[in-house]
Amino acid sequence: GAVFAGLFNVGLSATNTMEFCTDCHTMKIPLEELQQSLHSKNTSGVAAVCADCHVPKAFGPKLVAKILAYKDVLHEFLGTIDTKEKYEQHRWDMANRVWAKMKATDSRECRSCHAWENMDLSEQSRSARNRHSSARDEGLTCIDCHKGIAHEEPDEPEEEEIAEKQE
């Protein structure tokens, strides 16, 4: 049992690497965006990888996230988002699913690096200091204000586009 658990954990860890996550052609688009963001290039030299934001640390939620990731593999094989054009067609829906998950978990993955308690508001700009001070009191979570922080924020589709998709 211990050997199985150890091997299983090694397998889970291997699927959290940047190389594994971006091996699929369709993940090259978000990789390029991440590499240009502050979550990759910044003055501290600390860089986030896909799993830092998209995979929970706790075992149970991590296992659920890994199981649900089948959809990404499925869409890779189906060719749903295998070109830049197709990816852009689905970007709004994909982003909203991630945002909803982050909202539901109170931006849990963000907080593994960005805890309220560790923020030095005095070092932030006046605007950031005011917003962060009130956000916590208002029950807001990171994703409420920081959409598009690591990947390009999609434009909301026009009503005509939504109608066309439903037909």
C-alpha positions as CSV (number, residue, x, y, z in Angstrom):
1,G,0.0,0.0,0.0
2,A,2.8,2.4,0.9
3,V,4.6,1.7,-2.4
4,F,1.4,2.3,-4.4
5,A,0.7,5.5,-2.5
6,G,4.3,6.7,-3.1
7,L,4.1,5.9,-6.8
8,F,0.7,7.5,-7.1
9,N,2.0,10.7,-5.5
10,V,5.0,10.7,-7.8
11,G,2.6,10.5,-10.7
12,L,0.5,13.3,-9.4
13,S,3.6,15.5,-9.0
14,A,4.8,14.7,-12.5
15,T,1.5,16.0,-13.9
16,N,1.9,19.3,-12.1
17,T,5.0,20.3,-14.1
18,M,5.0,23.1,-16.7
19,E,6.4,20.7,-19.3
20,F,3.5,18.2,-18.7
21,C,0.8,20.9,-18.7
22,T,2.0,22.5,-21.9
23,D,2.9,19.4,-23.9
24,C,-0.4,19.6,-25.7
25,H,-0.5,22.0,-28.7
26,T,-3.6,23.8,-27.3
27,M,-1.8,24.8,-24.1
28,K,0.9,26.7,-26.0
29,I,-1.4,29.7,-26.2
30,P,-1.9,30.2,-22.5
31,L,1.8,29.3,-21.9
32,E,2.9,32.2,-24.1
33,E,0.5,34.6,-22.2
34,L,1.8,33.4,-18.9
35,Q,5.4,33.9,-19.9
36,Q,4.6,37.6,-20.6
37,S,2.7,38.1,-17.3
38,L,3.9,39.2,-13.9
39,H,3.3,35.7,-12.7
40,S,6.3,34.7,-14.8
41,K,8.4,37.8,-15.3
42,N,8.8,40.0,-12.2
43,T,11.3,41.8,-10.0
44,S,11.3,39.0,-7.4
45,G,12.3,36.3,-9.9
46,V,9.5,34.0,-8.5
47,A,7.5,32.4,-11.3
48,A,4.3,30.5,-11.1
49,V,3.6,27.3,-13.1
50,C,0.2,26.1,-14.4
51,A,-0.4,23.9,-11.3
52,D,0.2,26.8,-8.9
53,C,-3.0,28.5,-10.1
54,H,-5.0,25.6,-11.5
55,V,-4.4,22.7,-9.1
56,P,-5.3,22.7,-5.4
57,K,-2.6,21.7,-2.9
58,A,-4.8,19.6,-0.6
59,F,-5.0,15.9,-1.7
60,G,-8.8,15.6,-2.1
61,P,-9.4,18.7,-4.2
62,K,-6.2,18.0,-6.1
63,L,-7.5,14.5,-7.1
64,V,-10.8,16.0,-8.2
65,A,-9.0,18.6,-10.3
66,K,-6.9,15.9,-11.9
67,I,-9.9,13.8,-12.7
68,L,-11.8,16.7,-14.2
69,A,-8.8,17.6,-16.3
70,Y,-9.9,14.7,-18.6
71,K,-11.9,17.4,-20.5
72,D,-8.7,19.2,-21.6
73,V,-7.2,16.0,-22.9
74,L,-10.6,15.1,-24.6
75,H,-10.8,18.5,-26.4
76,E,-7.2,18.1,-27.5
77,F,-8.0,14.8,-29.2
78,L,-11.3,16.1,-30.6
79,G,-9.6,19.2,-32.0
80,T,-12.1,21.5,-30.3
81,I,-9.4,24.1,-29.6
82,D,-6.5,22.9,-31.7
83,T,-6.0,26.2,-33.6
84,K,-5.6,29.8,-32.4
85,E,-8.9,30.6,-34.0
86,K,-10.8,27.8,-32.3
87,Y,-9.1,28.6,-29.0
88,E,-10.3,32.2,-29.3
89,Q,-13.9,31.0,-30.0
90,H,-13.9,29.1,-26.8
91,R,-11.8,31.5,-24.6
92,W,-14.8,33.3,-23.0
93,D,-16.4,30.0,-21.9
94,M,-13.1,28.4,-20.7
95,A,-12.2,31.6,-18.7
96,N,-15.6,31.8,-17.1
97,R,-15.4,28.2,-15.9
98,V,-12.0,28.8,-14.3
99,W,-13.2,32.1,-12.8
100,A,-16.3,30.4,-11.4
101,K,-14.2,27.7,-9.8
102,M,-11.8,30.3,-8.3
103,K,-14.8,32.3,-7.0
104,A,-16.3,29.1,-5.4
105,T,-13.0,28.3,-3.6
106,D,-12.4,31.9,-2.5
107,S,-9.4,32.0,-4.9
108,R,-7.8,29.2,-2.8
109,E,-4.8,28.7,-5.2
110,C,-4.1,32.4,-5.3
111,R,-3.9,32.4,-1.5
112,S,-1.2,29.9,-1.4
113,C,1.1,32.8,-2.4
114,H,-1.1,35.9,-1.7
115,A,-2.5,35.6,1.8
116,W,-4.4,38.6,3.2
117,E,-2.4,38.4,6.4
118,N,0.9,38.7,4.5
119,M,0.0,41.7,2.4
120,D,1.8,44.9,3.4
121,L,-0.8,47.4,2.4
122,S,1.6,50.3,3.3
123,E,3.9,49.2,0.4
124,Q,1.0,49.2,-2.1
125,S,-0.2,52.1,-4.2
126,R,-3.0,54.1,-2.7
127,S,-5.5,52.6,-5.1
128,A,-4.4,49.0,-4.4
129,R,-4.3,49.7,-0.7
130,N,-7.9,51.1,-0.7
131,R,-9.2,48.3,-2.9
132,H,-7.5,45.5,-0.9
133,S,-8.7,47.0,2.4
134,S,-12.3,47.1,1.3
135,A,-12.3,43.9,-0.8
136,R,-11.8,41.7,2.2
137,D,-14.6,43.4,4.1
138,E,-16.9,43.1,1.1
139,G,-16.3,39.4,0.8
140,L,-14.5,39.8,-2.6
141,T,-11.9,37.2,-3.6
142,C,-8.8,37.6,-5.8
143,I,-10.5,36.7,-9.1
144,D,-13.3,39.3,-8.6
145,C,-10.7,42.0,-9.5
146,H,-7.8,40.2,-11.0
147,K,-9.2,38.5,-14.1
148,G,-6.6,38.5,-16.9
149,I,-3.7,38.7,-14.5
150,A,-1.8,35.7,-16.0
151,H,-3.7,35.1,-19.3
152,E,-5.4,37.4,-21.8
153,E,-8.8,38.4,-20.5
154,P,-11.4,37.6,-23.1
155,D,-14.0,40.1,-24.4
156,E,-17.5,39.2,-23.5
157,P,-19.3,37.9,-26.6
158,E,-21.9,40.1,-28.2
159,E,-25.5,38.9,-27.9
160,E,-25.6,38.0,-31.6
161,E,-22.6,35.7,-31.1
162,I,-24.3,34.0,-28.2
163,A,-27.5,33.5,-30.2
164,E,-25.5,32.0,-33.1
165,K,-23.8,29.4,-30.8
166,Q,-27.2,28.3,-29.4
167,E,-28.6,27.6,-32.9
